[in-house]
Amino acid sequence: MASNIPSHENAVPPTRVGWVGTGVMGVSMCRRVLANGYAVTVCNRTKAKAQTLLDEGAAWAGSPRVVAERSDVVFTIVGFPADVRDVYLGENALLAGARAGAVLVDMTTTEPRLAGEIYEAAKARGIHTVDAPVSGGDVGARNGTLSIMVGGDRNVVQGIMPLLETMGKSIVYQGGPGAGQHAKMCNQIVIAGTMIGVCESLLYGYAAGLDLETMLRSIRGGAAGCWTLDNLAPRILKRNFDPGFLVEYFIKDMGIALDEARRMALALPGLELAHQLYLAVQAQGHGRCATHALLLALEQMSRTEVRTADARGG
């Protein structure tokens, strides 16, 4: 466990945990909490997407407000900033149902300013909030090996460490409200540039006539080695673009980072380029594919399609 917050391995678990958002990431993360013996109440816009968790012992609630009324700690992981605002500040939202002393943890990647706004609104009601976006994709969510970037009051974060530890391997306190979201923007900036490099490398290697598996064995062991090569390049070779992490969410994240950069008078031309390339991926109809579907846009630009024996199934 990599963390700069003390671990609470012997702490007594809260008896009531709430969960809002059971998409690709959320369902696996919530399952980790359930598997560690916590009583969980879940809510999602589409109940069917929570059915596996209900089958495994979670209880259903019809709204975020009801989740909050039944919970000591609530986790949320939804889609866009507007969804976060609705879940926390809307008429039937978490702040309307949470009791004083409750802890609400947003694991969505969203706007740092919104995290601060929610923190202040909650504080006025005696409620604690934490922003804790994650990295590691669907694999990390399933395996409980996510990197979790945490912002909020340090003592509140310390109190929920046993729950965070069910989901993550690297849990790092970044600072006050919104700091977790700023750290996630740094993460997404790195991923954006890395993804371009990985996809262009595979396209180049294919056009050069290399065996791509053999090429990857070489470059993984050198300075190019990274999570994206290890986890997503094999999916690209199989032409498996199932999410994972959606292109449309990545576009949202890059847009947030670019907006924040402009506020700080920063020029981030690499991120601007990645953002434009991903808008092309979305325009081609691949917005609901995984982020490594960037290859599809690059293929169209080059009029070359990477077709390996692995992709052909033999």
C-alpha positions in Angstrom: 0.0 0.0 0.0 1.5 3.3 -1.1 0.0 6.1 1.0 1.0 9.2 2.9 -2.1 8.8 5.2 -2.0 6.5 8.2 -3.6 3.1 7.6 -6.5 2.1 9.9 -6.4 -1.7 9.4 -7.9 -2.4 12.8 -10.7 0.2 12.6 -14.3 -0.9 13.0 -16.1 -0.5 9.6 -19.0 2.0 9.4 -22.2 0.0 9.4 -23.8 1.9 6.6 -22.2 2.7 3.2 -24.0 4.4 0.3 -23.0 4.2 -3.4 -24.3 6.3 -6.3 -23.2 5.4 -9.8 -22.8 1.8 -10.9 -21.2 2.2 -14.4 -18.2 0.3 -15.7 -16.0 1.6 -12.9 -18.5 2.1 -10.1 -20.0 -1.4 -10.2 -16.5 -3.0 -9.6 -15.5 -0.5 -7.0 -18.7 -1.0 -5.1 -18.3 -4.7 -5.3 -14.9 -4.4 -3.5 -16.7 -2.6 -0.7 -19.4 -5.2 -0.5 -16.8 -8.0 -0.5 -15.1 -6.5 2.5 -18.2 -6.9 4.7 -19.8 -3.5 4.5 -23.6 -3.0 4.3 -24.2 -1.0 1.1 -27.2 0.9 -0.3 -26.9 1.7 -4.0 -28.6 4.1 -6.4 -28.2 4.4 -10.2 -30.3 6.1 -12.9 -30.7 2.7 -14.5 -31.5 0.0 -11.9 -30.5 -2.8 -14.2 -26.9 -1.6 -14.1 -26.9 -2.2 -10.3 -28.7 -5.6 -10.4 -25.5 -7.6 -10.0 -24.7 -5.7 -6.8 -28.3 -6.2 -5.5 -27.9 -9.9 -6.2 -24.8 -9.9 -4.1 -26.5 -8.3 -1.1 -26.6 -4.5 -1.7 -29.9 -2.7 -0.9 -31.6 -0.4 -3.5 -32.6 3.2 -3.0 -34.6 5.2 -5.4 -32.7 8.5 -5.1 -29.4 10.0 -3.8 -31.3 11.6 -1.0 -32.6 8.2 0.2 -29.0 6.8 -0.1 -27.8 9.6 2.2 -30.6 9.1 4.7 -29.5 5.4 5.1 -25.7 5.9 5.1 -22.8 7.1 7.2 -20.4 7.3 4.2 -21.6 7.8 0.6 -19.4 7.3 -2.5 -20.3 8.7 -5.9 -18.9 8.1 -9.3 -21.0 9.5 -12.1 -20.3 10.9 -15.5 -20.1 14.7 -16.0 -19.9 17.8 -13.8 -23.6 18.4 -14.3 -24.3 14.9 -13.0 -22.2 15.6 -9.9 -24.0 18.9 -9.3 -27.4 17.1 -9.6 -26.4 14.2 -7.3 -25.0 16.6 -4.6 -27.0 19.8 -4.9 -30.2 18.9 -6.6 -33.7 18.7 -5.1 -33.5 15.0 -4.3 -29.8 15.0 -3.7 -27.3 13.8 -1.1 -27.0 17.1 0.8 -30.8 17.1 1.2 -30.7 13.7 2.9 -27.3 13.5 4.7 -27.2 13.9 8.5 -24.6 16.1 10.2 -21.3 14.3 10.5 -21.8 12.2 7.4 -19.0 11.9 4.8 -19.7 12.2 1.1 -16.9 11.1 -1.2 -17.0 12.0 -4.9 -14.8 9.7 -7.0 -15.9 11.2 -10.3 -13.3 13.2 -12.3 -14.9 16.6 -12.2 -14.1 20.3 -11.9 -11.9 21.3 -9.0 -14.1 24.4 -8.5 -17.2 22.3 -8.2 -15.5 20.2 -5.6 -14.8 23.3 -3.6 -18.4 24.6 -4.1 -19.8 21.3 -2.8 -17.4 21.3 0.1 -18.6 24.7 1.3 -22.3 23.8 0.8 -21.8 20.6 2.8 -19.8 22.4 5.6 -22.6 24.8 6.2 -24.8 21.8 7.1 -22.2 20.0 9.2 -21.5 17.4 6.5 -18.0 16.4 5.3 -17.0 16.0 1.7 -13.9 14.6 0.0 -12.9 14.6 -3.6 -11.2 11.3 -4.5 -10.9 10.7 -8.3 -9.2 7.5 -9.4 -6.9 6.1 -12.1 -6.3 2.5 -13.1 -9.3 1.8 -15.4 -11.6 -1.2 -15.3 -8.8 -3.5 -14.4 -7.8 -1.5 -11.4 -11.4 -1.2 -10.3 -11.9 -5.0 -10.5 -8.7 -5.8 -8.7 -8.8 -3.1 -6.0 -5.5 -1.6 -7.3 -6.7 1.9 -8.2 -4.6 5.0 -7.6 -6.8 7.4 -5.6 -6.0 11.1 -5.4 -7.6 12.7 -2.4 -8.6 16.2 -1.5 -10.4 17.5 1.6 -9.8 17.7 5.3 -7.0 15.4 6.3 -8.8 14.1 9.5 -11.9 13.2 7.5 -9.8 11.4 4.9 -8.1 9.4 7.7 -11.4 8.3 9.0 -12.5 6.7 5.7 -9.1 5.1 4.9 -10.4 1.5 5.6 -13.0 2.0 2.8 -10.6 3.6 0.4 -8.2 0.7 1.0 -10.8 -1.8 -0.3 -10.5 0.0 -3.7 -7.0 1.3 -4.1 -3.4 0.4 -3.8 -2.0 4.0 -4.0 -4.0 6.4 -1.8 -2.3 9.8 -1.7 -3.6 12.9 0.2 -3.1 15.9 -2.1 -4.4 18.8 0.0 -7.6 20.7 0.6 -10.9 20.6 -1.3 -10.3 20.3 -5.0 -6.7 19.2 -4.7 -7.6 15.6 -5.6 -9.3 16.8 -8.8 -6.2 18.9 -9.7 -4.0 15.9 -9.3 -6.3 13.9 -11.5 -6.0 16.6 -14.2 -2.2 16.0 -14.0 -2.8 12.3 -14.5 -5.0 12.8 -17.5 -2.5 15.2 -19.1 0.1 12.4 -18.9 -2.3 9.8 -20.2 -3.3 11.9 -23.2 0.2 12.3 -24.4 1.1 8.7 -23.7 -1.9 7.4 -25.6 -0.9 9.3 -28.7 2.6 7.8 -28.5 1.4 4.2 -28.0 -1.1 4.4 -30.9 1.3 6.1 -33.3 4.0 3.5 -32.3 1.7 0.6 -33.2 0.6 2.2 -36.5 4.2 2.9 -37.4 5.4 -0.6 -36.5 2.6 -2.2 -38.5 3.4 -0.1 -41.6 7.1 -1.0 -41.2 6.2 -4.7 -41.3 7.2 -5.5 -37.7 5.6 -8.2 -35.7 3.9 -6.0 -33.2 4.0 -8.5 -30.3 7.7 -8.8 -30.7 8.2 -5.1 -31.0 6.2 -4.5 -27.8 8.3 -7.0 -25.9 11.3 -4.9 -26.7 10.0 -1.5 -25.9 8.1 -2.5 -22.7 11.5 -3.3 -21.2 13.0 0.1 -21.9 12.3 3.7 -21.3 8.9 3.5 -23.1 7.5 1.0 -20.6 4.2 2.2 -19.1 0.8 1.1 -17.9 -0.8 1.9 -21.3 1.6 -0.4 -23.1 1.1 -3.2 -20.7 -2.7 -3.0 -20.4 -4.1 -1.3 -23.5 -1.7 -2.2 -26.4 -2.8 -5.9 -26.1 -6.4 -4.8 -26.5 -5.5 -2.7 -29.5 -3.9 -5.7 -31.2 -7.1 -7.7 -30.7 -9.0 -4.7 -31.9 -11.0 -4.7 -28.7 -12.2 -1.2 -28.1 -14.8 -2.0 -25.4 -14.6 0.4 -22.4 -12.6 0.6 -20.1 -12.9 4.3 -19.9 -15.1 6.0 -22.4 -13.7 8.4 -25.0 -16.5 10.9 -24.2 -15.4 11.0 -20.5 -11.8 11.5 -21.5 -12.8 14.4 -23.7 -14.6 15.9 -20.7 -11.5 15.5 -18.5 -9.2 17.1 -21.0 -11.7 20.0 -21.4 -11.6 20.5 -17.6 -7.8 20.5 -17.6 -7.7 23.0 -20.5 -10.2 25.3 -18.8 -8.1 25.2 -15.6 -4.9 25.8 -17.5 -6.4 28.9 -19.1 -7.3 30.2 -15.7 -3.7 29.8 -14.7 -2.5 31.4 -18.0 -0.7 28.1 -19.0 -0.1 27.0 -22.6 -0.6 23.2 -22.9 -0.2 22.6 -26.7 0.2 18.8 -26.3 -3.1 18.5 -24.4 -4.8 20.8 -27.0 -3.6 18.4 -29.8 -4.8 15.3 -27.9 -8.2 17.0 -27.2 -8.6 17.7 -30.9 -7.7 14.1 -31.9 -10.2 12.7 -29.5 -12.9 15.0 -30.8 -12.2 13.4 -34.2 -12.6 9.9 -32.6 -16.0 11.0 -31.2 -17.0 12.6 -34.5 -16.3 9.2 -36.2 -18.9 7.6 -33.9 -16.6 6.1 -31.3 -17.4 8.3 -28.3 -18.6 5.2 -26.3 -15.5 3.2 -27.1 -12.4 2.9 -24.9 -9.8 5.6 -25.0 -7.4 3.5 -27.0 -9.9 3.9 -29.9 -7.7 6.9 -30.7 -6.0 4.4 -33.0 -9.1 4.4 -35.2 -8.8 8.2 -35.9 -5.1 7.8 -36.6 -5.8 4.9 -39.0 -8.3 7.0 -40.9 -5.8 9.9 -41.2 -3.2 7.5 -42.5 -5.5 5.3 -44.6 -3.9 2.3 -42.9 -5.6 -0.3 -40.7 -3.6 -2.3 -38.1 -4.7 -5.9 -38.7 -2.6 -8.5 -36.9 -3.0 -12.2 -36.8 -4.3 -11.7 -33.2 -7.0 -9.4 -34.4 -8.0 -11.9 -37.1 -8.3 -14.6 -34.5 -5.4 -16.7 -35.8 
